[in-house]
Amino acid sequence: MLLVLTGTFLANFLASIRIEVLSNKLRERVRATPFSVFRGVFGLLMAFGAARFMWLGWIEDHYSDPIVHFHYWGFGWVEPFSAEILYAIHWVMLLAAFGVMLGTRWLYRLSALTLFLTFTYTELIDLTYYLNHYYYVSIVCALLCIVPSPPSLWDREARIPRWVLVVFKFQIAIVYIYAGLAKINYDWLVLALPLKIWLPAHDTVPVLGPLFAWSVTPYIFSWFGMLYDCLIVFFLLYKPTRIWAYLTVIAFHSLTGLLFQIGIFPLVMMGGTLIFFDFDTRPQLALAPKAPIRPRERVLAAVLLLHFAFQLIFPWRYLLYEGNVFWTEQGYRFGWRVMLMEKAGTATFYVKDSQTGREGVVDNREFLNPHQEKQMAMQPDMILQFAHFLGTHYAEQGVQGPQVRAEVYVTLNARPSRLLIDPTVDLMKETDSFRPKTWIVPFENNAENALSQ
C-alpha cells in the first residue's frame, strides 16, 4: 500500500512540473558512448567474476558441499543444482556477460536476460553470502534487460534516449547516498567504530600502515567516508569537478579493496561511475524524440517509477521496528548499509524430546561450514531457519516433538558479549515474517537480566 501511495505521489508530482516537458527531455536522443562504456566495463567485470568464482572453487564451497542452505524470505524454493550443472550455469553466465558487453539487438537482449537470471539465481541459493554489491549487480542486470537494445560498442555516432543514462546514474546515486546516510549514526561518527577496530589491524600495510595506527585516523576515515558517500554523485554530475571526483572514486575504492575482503565491488563501482562522463570533446546537440510516446514506453515508465519508488522507500523499513537495527537486523538488508559494524556471535542450540524430556546439545559444525556458522550466529532470521532445520532433522532421527532453543551471545562493535535472543523460547513455534521478532533480547538489556526472565 505504501509503495502504491508513493508511486501515486510521484506521478502527481511529475504532472505538476509539466510532465510533457520532462518527458521530451528524457526522450531526447544523446550520444550512446557513456552507456557503451558502462555496459562494456560491466560485462567484462561480470565475465571476470564468473571465471574467478569457478577458478577459486567457490561453487563447491558455497553451493554443492554445504548440507544446509539459508534462504531469503519468500525464496525457500530456490535450491542448488549439482556441481556439474552449477559449473555449466557459470559458463553460461560468463558468455552472457560477453554478450552484454559486445552484443546488439537479439544477442544483447538474450544475453542481458540470461545474465540476470543466472547471476540472481546463484545469489539466491544461500543467504549467508549476501552482500550489498551482489544486490546492486542484480539490479543493474535487471535494468539492462529493459533498456532499449544498444548500438554497436564501437559506433561513436549512435544515439540512445537520455533516460537510459539517467536510470543508471540515479541507481548509482541511491547506492552512494543511502550508504552515506546509513553512516550518520553514533557509533560511526562519534566512536569511529568499527574503523577503530579494523584500521590498526592493517598497520603493516606498506606506506599507509603507520597512518592506520594513529588514534585520530579512524575518526578522519569515518567522517570522510560519510561525506564521500553522501556527496560524490553531485561532484560527478557537475562537469568542472567530475574528473577530480572520479579520481577520488578510484582512490576511495582502491583503498577499501586493499583493506577489506569485498571482492570485485571496488572495480564494479569504479567502472559504473564512468557513465557520468561524456567521452567526447565534440559539441553535443540532443536530438528530438523520433516519435510520440507509445503505449509500450508508458508501461516502461510505470515500471521504472515503481522500481525507484521501491528503492527509495524499502531501505527505511527499519524504522517500523523497535530497537537498534544493527542488533536486531530487522530491516537491515537491502538498505545499502556497507561495512558499518563489527559483529560476531556464538550460538549453542539445544534439542529436547517433548516425550522423554531429554535435551542434547548440537554441534553446529556437523551441518554448517565455518562461514555459514559465523553468519548464522549473529543474525536472528538465520538462527530461526537453522533451528527449524534441526527440528526437522532430529524428528527424522526419532526425536518426538523436538523443541529447539538457542543461547546466542553476540558482541557488537567491541562491546561486551550479550544475549541476542531469549534462550527459553522454543524456536520451532516461531515463524519468520516481516513482523517484529519479539524473542530478540533488546540491545539495552544486559545478559544477566535476560537470563533471569
MARBA-573045 format. One record per residue (C-alpha): x, y, z. Coordinates in steps of 0.25 Angstrom, whole numbers, plus 2048, in hexadecimal, padded with zeros to 3 digits. Example, Ala and Ser with C-alpha at 12.3 -4.5 7.8 and 13.67 -1.06 7.14 Angstrom:
2
8317EE81F;8377FC81D;
This chain:
453
800800800;80B80A804;8128077F6;80580A7EF;8038177F6;81181B7F3;8108187E5;8038207E4;80A82B7EB;81682B7E2;80D82A7D6;8058377DB;81283E7DE;81783B7D0;80A8407CA;80B84D7D2;8198507CB;8148507BD;8158417BA;8168437AB;82284C7AC;8298427B5;8258367AD;82A83D7A0;8378407A7;8398327AC;83682C79E;840835797;84A82D78F;85882F794;865828791;86681A795;87581A799;87381B7A8;86980F7A8;87280779F;87E8097A8;8758057B4;8707F87AE;87D7F57A9;8847F67B6;8797F07BE;8787E47B4;8887E27B5;8877E27C5;87C7D87C5;8837CF7BC;88F7D07C5;8877CE7D1;8817C17CC;88E7BC7C7;8947BF7D5;8897B87DC;88C7AB7D5;89B7AD7D6;89B7AE7E5;8927A27E7;8877AA7ED;87C7A27E6;87F7967EF;88279F7FB;8757A77FA;86B79F7F4;86E7907F2;87578C7FE;86D792809;862789810;859795813;8567A280B;8507AE811;8447B4809;8407C2806;8327C580B;8287C0800;8327B97F9;8337AC801;8307A47F4;83E7A87EE;84879C7EF;85579A7E9;8577907DE;8627867DD;87178C7DC;8717887CD;8647907CA;86979C7D2;87679C7CA;86E79C7BD;8667A77C3;8727AF7C6;8787AD7B8;86A7B27B2;86B7BE7BB;8797C17B6;8757C07A8;8697C97AB;8727D37B1;87A7D47A4;86C7D579D;8687E17A5;8767E77A3;8767E5793;8687E178F;85D7E9788;84F7E6784;84A7D8787;8587D378C;8587DF797;84A7DC79B;84D7CD79D;85A7D07A4;8547DA7AE;8497D17B2;8527C57B3;85C7CD7BC;8517D27C5;84B7C47C7;8587BC7C9;85E7C77D2;8527C97DA;84F7BA7DB;85D7B77E1;85C7C37EB;84E7BE7F0;8547B07F3;8597B4801;8567C0809;8637BF811;86B7C4805;8627D1804;86A7DD800;8657EB7FC;86D7EB7EF;8667DE7EB;8597E47ED;85E7F07E5;8637E77D9;8557E07D9;84E7EE7D8;8587F27CC;8557E57C5;8467E77C6;8477F57C1;8507F17B5;8447E77B1;83A7F37B0;8427FE7A9;8427FF79A;84B7F6793;8587FE792;860801785;86E7FB782;8787FD78C;881804782;87780D77C;87A81B781;86F82277A;86481977F;85981F787;85081A793;84582079B;84B8297A6;8428227B0;84B8157AF;85781D7B5;84E8237BF;8498167C4;8578107C7;85C81E7CD;85081E7D6;8528107DB;8618137DE;85D81F7E5;8538177EE;85E80D7F1;8688187F5;85F8227FC;858817805;865811808;86981F80D;85C821815;85E81481C;86B819821;865824829;86481D836;86A81E843;874812842;879816835;87B825836;87D827845;88481A849;88B81783C;88680983D;8897FF836;89480682F;89B80883D;89C7F983D;89F7F682F;8AA80082B;8B47FD836;8B47EF831;8BA7F4824;8C57FB82A;8CF7F3822;8CA7F7814;8D57FE80C;8D680D80D;8C880F813;8CA80581E;8CF80F829;8C4818826;8BA80E82A;8C080D838;8BD81B83B;8B181D844;8AB82883C;8AB82182F;89E819831;897826834;89C82C827;89982081F;88B81F825;88782D822;88E82D815;886820811;879826815;87B83380D;88182C801;875823800;86B82E802;8718387F8;8798307EE;86E82F7E4;86B83E7E4;87A8417E1;8798367D6;86D83D7D0;87484B7D0;87D84B7C4;8888547C9;88A84B7D5;88783E7CE;8968397CB;89A83D7D9;88E8357DF;8928297D7;8A08297DC;89A8297EA;89181D7E6;89E8167E1;8A68197EE;89A8167F7;8968097F1;8A58057EF;8A78077FE;89B7FF802;89E7F47F9;8AC7F37FF;8A77F380D;89B7EB80D;8967DE806;88B7E37FD;88F7DC7F0;88D7E47E3;8847EE7E9;88E7F97E8;8907F67DA;8817F67D7;87F8047DD;88C80A7D6;8868047C9;8788087CC;87B8177CF;8818187C1;87381A7BC;8738297C1;87E82C7B6;87B8317A8;88782B7A2;886834796;88C842795;883846789;87784F78C;86B84678E;85D84B78A;85284278F;84883D784;83983E786;832830788;82F82977C;82082777E;81582A788;815821795;810813792;80880B79C;81480279E;81C80E7A3;8118117AD;8118037B2;8218047B3;8208127BA;81680C7C4;81F8007C7;82B8097C9;8238127D2;81F8077DB;82D8017DB;83380F7E0;8278117EA;82B8037F0;83A8077F0;8378147F7;82D80E802;831800805;83E80480C;83680C816;82E80081B;8377FE827;83080A82D;82480182F;82B7F8839;8307FC847;83E7FB84B;84C7FC845;84B7F8837;85A7F3838;8567EA843;8497E483E;84C7E582F;83D7E782D;83D7F0820;84C7EF81F;84E7E8811;84B7EF804;84D7FD80A;85C800805;8627FE813;8707FB80F;87B7F7819;8747FE824;8777F5830;8807EA836;8777DF83B;8797D1840;8727C7848;8727B984D;8657B084C;8627A4854;85679C851;84E79285A;845788854;83B78285E;83277685D;82477A861;82076C865;82C76886D;831776871;83F77286E;84777E868;85477E860;85E78885A;86078984B;86E78A845;86B79583A;878790832;87178382F;86778B826;86E799823;87B79D81D;8837A8824;87D7B481C;86F7AF81E;8707AD82D;8777BB82E;86C7C2827;8607BA82D;8657BC83B;8627CB83B;8567CC832;8497C9838;8417C482C;84D7BB829;84D7B6837;83E7B3835;8407AC828;84B7A382E;8427A083A;83779B830;841793829;84678C835;83878983A;83478282D;84177B82D;84077583A;832772839;83676982D;840763837;83575F840;83476A84A;82676C84E;82077A84C;82E78184C;82F78E854;83B79784F;8407A3857;84E7AA856;8577B285F;85D7BC856;8687C685B;86B7D2851;8757DD852;8737EA84A;87E7F4847;8877EE852;87C7EF85D;87C7E4867;8747D8862;8667D7866;85A7CE863;8537D1855;8477C8857;83E7C3862;8457B5866;8387B086B;82F7B185E;82C7A5856;8307AA849;82879E842;81C7A6846;8217B383F;81F7B7830;8277C0828;8207CC823;8217DC822;81A7DD82F;8237E183B;82B7D5841;8277D6850;8307CB854;83C7D4851;8427DA85E;8427E985D;8507EF85C;84E7F7868;84C7EB871;8597E4877;85B7D5877;8587D3885;84A7DA885;8477D1878;84B7C487F;8437C788B;8367C9883;
